[in-house]
Each structure stands twice: as C-alpha cells, then as structure tokens.
Amino acid sequence: MSTSVFPRAVAVSPVQLGHPDEIYLGGAWDSPVGGGRIEVVSPSTEEVLITVAEATEADMDAAVAAARAAFDHGPWPRLSYPERAEYLRRLAAALREREPRLARAWVDQTGALAVAAPFVVGAGTAWFDYYADLAATFPAEEAVHPGAAVFREPMGVVAAIAPWNNPYGIMAGKIAPALLAGCTVVMKPAPETPVEAHLIAEAAEEIGLPPGVLNLVPAHRDASDHLVRNPGVDKVSFTGSVAAGQHIASVCGDRLARYTLELGGKSAAIVLDDYDVEDAADTLVRTITASTGQVCATLSRVVVSKHRRDALADAVRERFAALRVGDPFDPATDMGPLSMARQRDRVESYVEAGRAEGATLAHGGGRPTDLERGFYVEPTLFTDVEPGMRIAQEEIFGPVLSMLTCTSVDEAVEIANDSPYGLYGAVFTHDEALARSVARSVRAGTIAHNGFRFDPSVPFGGFKHSGVGREGGLEGLLAYTEAKSFLTAGGTSETGGSQ
C-alpha cells in the first residue's frame, strides 16, 4: 500500500511492541504463568496482526499484589496531588510521542477510519493533561466549618477494564483520574485490542512511574472474572455490555467493593419540526457510521414527526447510498468494517429481526458485494419502526438507524424514554428554551443540542441499564476517592453538635 494514503499522525507500518510476549507487573515485564497467547485479527483483512501474552488467574493475583503493595507501602498515595499531576504530564508527553502508533493500532485492530484516528487518539491523551490541570483546584481537603473538614482519600487498587471499540481513549479516561487520586491500577484491556494498553505500560516504564502503580494483564473472560473477584481490588471501573456489567455489580456487591459501570445505549435523536431535514440527515449519517456504529452513545434511534418522516428518510437514504464502504486506510472511505466476525453476525441478526417484526428496510441490510474479505456491512435504515420492536429497544452496535414517528413533542419524549437505556440523546431545534425543556425531560446522562457532542469537563454516564456512576469532569475524579470526615476536638462537642 502506498504510504501516501496514510494521514498525518498515523504510523505507516503496523505497530511493533517492545514486549509482546510479556505482561507488566510491579514495574517490570515478565512472562505470564501459563505461556498463553492472544491473537489479534484485522477486521479488514481477517489476518492475524500480532500476538500478545495472555494473563492467567495467577497473573491476575500477581498484578493485584503488586498494585496492593504499591498502594499500601509505596510512595504513590502519599504524594500530593500536584506531585502526581507532574507524573501525569510526563505520561501524556510520552504517550503523545506514541500517538502515530496508537492511531495505527486503533485502525488495525478495529477497522476505524485512519482519517479519524489522530483526533480520537489525541482526545485519549488529553485525559492526562485534563486531570493534571484539575489537581491545582481539586479540594483534597475541604473545610466545612471551623470544627469539621472532609478529606478526599484515594480509594485503593483499581481494576480498569476497557472495551475494544475505543481501547485507548476509554482506558485513558479511567487511569488518568485514578492515578491522580492516588490509586494504583491494574489495566485489563479487551483481548481484541491489547496494543494500546501495552503502549501505555511502555510509557509508564519510560517515565519512571513507581513500581506497581500501573500494571498490565491482557486476558479473556475467565481470568478477567478472577480479577474482579480478587479481594485486593477496591474498585472496578468497567465499560462494556450490560450483561457483563450486571455480573460485575453482583460480584462487587457481594464483597462491597466499589464500581463504576459505563454500559450500553440506545440513544434517541429527537428532530423537531423547525429543524432542517437535510442538516439533521447530515448529522445522523455521520453519527451512525462513525466507527461503523460501534459507539455506545451513537444516535441509533431517530424520532421525527409523521409528516416529515418521508423527507428525512429520503435524505438519510440518499446519503447512505453515496457512502463508500471499504479499506479504513483509504482517505476516500467513509465507513470501514465492523471490528470482528461475531459483531457482523450480531448486526445481521438484528437486520433479520427488524424485517421479521414488520419494520421497513429502507436501505442496506446486507454486505457490500465488492468486498470479499473483511467484516463489512452496509449502512442500514429502517422505517416504520414501532417502539416495542427489538431494533428500537436493544443495542445493535452497528450502522443501523431505526426511524420512529411522533405527533407531538411530548410523544417524542415518551418514545425516547421508552427504553431500558439512558446513556445519551440529542434534540434538534433552533428553540433553545424548548431544547432545554426536552433535555430535562429525557432520562439520559447526556443530551446534546443540534449535534453529537462530548466534553471531558462534564460527567458522562447513564441512567437505567446504561450504567452506574460517572466518568469525566470533577465527578470522574471523585469516583476514585473516599470521603473522610475529620472532626476537631475544639470544634465539636462529643454529642456531635457544633460549638
């Protein structure tokens, strides 16, 4: 392939790791106990890209022990917030040098577009700078009144479990606040996308992060479950499926460990009558095809007035038909493959379910006929979708847009809320007061106005089955701390009243 097709900030060659056959424990690279290997498969060529070491249950215990020793006896939790912030800045600098490799890894492993990779990877690195900056104003000790103060203590050992769709950005969004808070971390990347966590570990070693503060254990499900069950883990931070999140919550609940869960979504885009149909279609198509629809917050349901349904459907269909599906490294490509064969099977099963339940397949639904290899699907539009259909209720995690109709703003909100999920949503209108009213009425963790937007300075998370807790912003840092109240002898009476 000609190197001219690679955008700036994406490495030309596939990523080579310094220690692919080892895991990172206690500040050193070491061979896993079982000697197992994880194969990483390209979604566009179906070829094995790289193999990395697979951690076993014994390795999980060793990683937790290293993190436990670093927290209980090491310097890390005893440093000040500004001191830990300096390590985060150094880690950000080391990772920024690796961004071309991180971008290449994301495209290679997931099939995401190379033209988008530098921006997504850059946003991941920005987590470290954001939380380092927050250290200057974070209230690690806050006076309530002259006789009482609240300390924010680090929670302890954190198991950070990231998914395969945005492995670098999501992992960075977990470990940056955890490290700033004074926690020690065990990174458990998805087995499909372990390369980014390897690069993070390499950067941590390079900057001299104290031993045991950050550990790496790529693994499959059984070993991962063992990590969650380890009594030395004080908190689990997990992003992934609802089923896995429910299991983690039950395990953590049994031993009263803390957890943050960022789970699935079935986000609704409410397009009100004053908003231009063509502009709405532009945003909806860009959103549902970004990362081939494999985004938890993607706007996979659109709710529009009945009398405007046909116009919006035609606009979406026209844009879908013009999209080029193919090689993610080609700058002319608009959508790459799904990330794995089982994900393509999942999307295709939902297409069949939609047709069986009576929705109208208005566009797509199959595989591109000109692509013989790779896990490709066509961008797909369903109309005549009823709120109770599976394609309107369940997360597909692919480029499938379900269009529902309403007769009023109140009904649009009702349809948006008719979901077990509540992660994200959007409202399209030029009436800002109405947009705020709709946003207050939709039960979701984030509502965007006239677009698909994210901001690391505000909390992100979901209502209902979309998760527990928040990541990002000040709330994302507080999530890795425990509040400790300190009552001074001279400030309060023994019965608890203020003097």
C-alpha positions, 0 to 999 in steps of 0.5 A, spaced: 500 500 500 502 506 498 504 510 504 501 516 501 494 514 503 496 514 510 494 521 514 498 525 518 499 522 525 498 515 523 504 510 523 505 507 516 507 500 518 503 496 523 505 497 530 511 493 533 511 492 541 517 492 545 514 486 549 509 482 546 510 476 549 510 479 556 505 482 561 507 488 566 507 487 573 510 491 579 514 495 574 517 490 570 515 485 564 515 478 565 512 472 562 505 470 564 504 463 568 501 459 563 505 461 556 498 463 553 497 467 547 492 472 544 491 473 537 489 479 534 485 479 527 484 485 522 477 486 521 479 488 514 483 483 512 481 477 517 489 476 518 492 475 524 496 482 526 500 480 532 500 476 538 500 478 545 501 474 552 495 472 555 494 473 563 492 467 567 488 467 574 495 467 577 497 473 573 491 476 575 493 475 583 500 477 581 498 484 578 493 485 584 499 484 589 503 488 586 498 494 585 496 492 593 503 493 595 504 499 591 498 502 594 499 500 601 507 501 602 509 505 596 510 512 595 504 513 590 498 515 595 502 519 599 504 524 594 500 530 593 496 531 588 500 536 584 506 531 585 502 526 581 499 531 576 507 532 574 507 524 573 501 525 569 504 530 564 510 526 563 505 520 561 501 524 556 508 527 553 510 520 552 504 517 550 503 523 545 510 521 542 506 514 541 500 517 538 502 515 530 502 508 533 496 508 537 492 511 531 495 505 527 493 500 532 486 503 533 485 502 525 488 495 525 485 492 530 478 495 529 477 497 522 476 505 524 477 510 519 485 512 519 482 519 517 479 519 524 484 516 528 489 522 530 483 526 533 480 520 537 487 518 539 489 525 541 482 526 545 485 519 549 491 523 551 488 529 553 485 525 559 492 526 562 493 533 561 485 534 563 486 531 570 493 534 571 490 541 570 484 539 575 489 537 581 491 545 582 483 546 584 481 539 586 479 540 594 483 534 597 481 537 603 475 541 604 473 545 610 466 545 612 466 549 618 471 551 623 470 544 627 469 539 621 473 538 614 472 532 609 478 529 606 478 526 599 482 519 600 484 515 594 480 509 594 485 503 593 487 498 587 483 499 581 481 494 576 480 498 569 477 494 564 476 497 557 472 495 551 475 494 544 471 499 540 475 505 543 481 501 547 485 507 548 481 513 549 476 509 554 482 506 558 485 513 558 479 516 561 479 511 567 487 511 569 488 518 568 483 520 574 485 514 578 492 515 578 491 522 580 487 520 586 492 516 588 490 509 586 494 504 583 491 500 577 491 494 574 489 495 566 485 489 563 484 491 556 479 487 551 483 481 548 481 484 541 485 490 542 491 489 547 496 494 543 494 500 546 494 498 553 501 495 552 503 502 549 501 505 555 505 500 560 511 502 555 510 509 557 509 508 564 516 504 564 519 510 560 517 515 565 519 512 571 512 511 574 513 507 581 513 500 581 506 497 581 502 503 580 500 501 573 500 494 571 498 490 565 494 483 564 491 482 557 486 476 558 479 473 556 473 472 560 475 467 565 481 470 568 478 477 567 472 474 572 478 472 577 480 479 577 474 482 579 473 477 584 480 478 587 479 481 594 485 486 593 481 490 588 477 496 591 474 498 585 472 496 578 471 501 573 468 497 567 465 499 560 462 494 556 455 490 555 450 490 560 450 483 561 457 483 563 456 489 567 450 486 571 455 480 573 460 485 575 455 489 580 453 482 583 460 480 584 462 487 587 456 487 591 457 481 594 464 483 597 462 491 597 467 493 593 466 499 589 464 500 581 463 504 576 459 501 570 459 505 563 454 500 559 450 500 553 445 505 549 440 506 545 440 513 544 434 517 541 435 523 536 429 527 537 428 532 530 423 537 531 419 540 526 423 547 525 429 543 524 432 542 517 431 535 514 437 535 510 442 538 516 439 533 521 440 527 515 447 530 515 448 529 522 445 522 523 449 519 517 455 521 520 453 519 527 451 512 525 457 510 521 462 513 525 466 507 527 461 503 523 456 504 529 460 501 534 459 507 539 455 506 545 452 513 545 451 513 537 444 516 535 441 509 533 434 511 534 431 517 530 424 520 532 421 525 527 414 527 526 409 523 521 409 528 516 416 529 515 418 522 516 418 521 508 423 527 507 428 525 512 428 518 510 429 520 503 435 524 505 438 519 510 437 514 504 440 518 499 446 519 503 447 512 505 447 510 498 453 515 496 457 512 502 463 508 500 464 502 504 471 499 504 479 499 506 479 504 513 486 506 510 483 509 504 482 517 505 476 516 500 472 511 505 467 513 509 465 507 513 470 501 514 468 494 517 465 492 523 471 490 528 470 482 528 466 476 525 461 475 531 459 483 531 457 482 523 453 476 525 450 480 531 448 486 526 445 481 521 441 478 526 438 484 528 437 486 520 433 479 520 429 481 526 427 488 524 424 485 517 421 479 521 417 484 526 414 488 520 419 494 520 421 497 513 428 496 510 429 502 507 436 501 505 442 496 506 441 490 510 446 486 507 454 486 505 457 490 500 458 485 494 465 488 492 468 486 498 470 479 499 474 479 505 473 483 511 467 484 516 463 489 512 456 491 512 452 496 509 449 502 512 442 500 514 435 504 515 429 502 517 422 505 517 416 504 520 419 502 526 414 501 532 417 502 539 416 495 542 420 492 536 427 489 538 431 494 533 428 500 537 429 497 544 436 493 544 443 495 542 445 493 535 452 496 535 452 497 528 450 502 522 443 501 523 438 507 524 431 505 526 426 511 524 420 512 529 414 517 528 411 522 533 405 527 533 407 531 538 413 533 542 411 530 548 410 523 544 417 524 542 419 524 549 415 518 551 418 514 545 425 516 547 424 514 554 421 508 552 427 504 553 431 500 558 437 505 556 439 512 558 446 513 556 445 519 551 440 523 546 440 529 542 434 534 540 434 538 534 431 545 534 433 552 533 428 553 540 433 553 545 428 554 551 424 548 548 431 544 547 432 545 554 425 543 556 426 536 552 433 535 555 430 535 562 425 531 560 429 525 557 432 520 562 439 520 559 446 522 562 447 526 556 443 530 551 446 534 546 443 540 542 443 540 534 449 535 534 453 529 537 457 532 542 462 530 548 466 534 553 471 531 558 469 537 563 462 534 564 460 527 567 458 522 562 454 516 564 447 513 564 441 512 567 437 505 567 441 499 564 446 504 561 450 504 567 452 506 574 456 512 576 460 517 572 466 518 568 469 525 566 469 532 569 470 533 577 465 527 578 470 522 574 475 524 579 471 523 585 469 516 583 476 514 585 476 517 592 473 516 599 470 521 603 473 522 610 470 526 615 475 529 620 472 532 626 476 537 631 476 536 638 475 544 639 470 544 634 465 539 636 462 537 642 462 529 643 454 529 642 456 531 635 453 538 635 457 544 633 460 549 638 
